[in-house]
Each structure stands twice: as C-alpha cells, then as structure tokens.
Amino acid sequence: IPIVCGFPEVFPENLPGLPLEREVEFPIELIFGSTSISITPYRMAPVKLRELKSQLQELPEKGFIRPNYRQLNRITIKNRYPLPRIDDLFDQLKESAKGVKVDPSKIQAVVEWRPPKSPTEVRSFLGLAGYYRRFVKGFSIIAYPLTKLLQKEVKFIWEGKEYVVYNDASHNSLGCVLMQEGKAISYASLKLKPHELNYPTRDLELADVVFALKIWRHYLYGEKCHIFTYHKSLKYLGTQKELNLRQRRWLELIKDYDCTIDYHPGKTNV
C-alpha cells in the first residue's frame, strides 16, 4: 500500500505491544439476533489440504489474497449520517461579508500546478478546472487557449504573453514603461545622480535598460521580454568587442534575463 510504504515509522512490521487505551471505543455493532459467523469447512484429501494450508500462508504474505468479510458485513449495522449537498455548501456565506472564499490550503496544489508539457497534461488540467466552470463567467473563453492546444493540427507550444519595455532617457532622468498586449502595466522614472549627468547618451540609454530590469525583476526574470530603445547601437551590445567596465558590468546583468533589445525611433517611442 503506497501510504504504508511512505510512512514506515508509523506502520512497523512487528507491533511492539497493544495500543494505548483511548477515551472512545469503536465497536462493531451486529444486527440483533444474529450469531457469529461459522462455516463448515469442505472435506479435502490430505494432499490437497496440505497444499491449501501452504497457499493460505504464502499468498496473504505476497498480498495476492486477503480475508473475506462479506458474511460479517451482511450482519453489521452500518453507520449512516446525512451528508450535506455540495451545491448547498456553496450557497452558504458562513457569515462572510465578502461572500464565499476558498481556503488557500485547499487550492495550493492548483496554484502550484506546473505548466503542462503535453496535450495529455493539458487535458488533465482542463478536467480539473472544468468542475468550476459554473462559477467562472466566460469559462470557455478563458480556457480557449488551452483547448486549442488539444487540436491535432495545432502545434503544442506553451508560452506566456511577452512583456514589452519602452525606454526613454533624458539628460536629467530615466523613464520606462512596462506593457503587455498593448496595455501599460507599470510606469517608472528615476532622477539621475550628479555623476550620472556626465554619462554619454549611449550609457544613459543602457542605464535606463538596467533600471527597468532591476525595478521589474519580479515580472521579467525568467520570462521573455522585448526592450525597445531609441539608441540603435544597443541592439548590437552583445556582439560588440570594445566595452568599458561599466558597460561590461551592465551586460552581465542583462544576460540574466531572456530579453531582446531592439531599436525604436525616438519620434515614435513611448
């Protein structure tokens, strides 16, 4: 049994003794008037009887057979309790002013669900999420990108929406905007320090890129991002051989991200 193998310290092979006395006893109540189970054994030849005893000792140890309790279950009084309906439980607010809330511990496995790597894993996740389609408005629209991956003619490519960063540095400050699907997520700006005012234009634009990567690290680290700057030479930063120490230091930081730097004309830059 998997649960027994997973906790060997709880289920020892040999019991050290009888369990401790507990406050609650768990008896098996039988139907009134019933008698103990007693079945007359079949008569067998000595050879078959020896073989039967041998198998009855070997097969249970291997887990192939186990005792049959059907006769005992027929005369056992079963515990019956009225269980509430799941639909009714969802309708109860439980004195909550904000409505029904999900216990975070109950959805931890769903929140930490790893991205699927095959159509089979996508189908498994959709089967789980489909249980809540009655409570999610527009569920089919939200799940459409996943259901589309199940089509035979569609290649399985799992990727998120790309982040886009627009940079624009001036002679006294840095400015950038983080966007996704054409919508702004966050704006950021920083006033230059006195020694930074002496940076050439190329270094100012590169400093703006580094500033954006640092301040939005929680968004951009581990994700694909596209950075637009109006200084064209930064597009070839990774292949240039002659860089000063400051540029080399910033280049090492940029390499930690999965980002692409492209040129965007200053007149059309955000």
Buried (B, 14 or more C-beta within 10 A) or exposed (E): EEEEEEEEEEEEEEEEEEEEEEEEEEEEEBEEEEEEEEEEEEEEEEEEEEEEEEEEEEEEEEEEEEEEEEEBEEBBEEEEEEEEEEEEEEEEEEEEEEEEEEEEEEEEEEEEBEEBEEBEBBBEBBEEBEEEBEEEEEBEEEBEEBEEBEEEEEEEEEEEEBBBBBBBBEEEBBBBBBBBEEEEBEEBBBEBEEEBEEBEEBBBBBBBBBBBBEBBEEBBEEBBBBBBBBBEEBBEBEEEEEEEEEBEEBBEEBEEBEBEBEBBEEEEEB
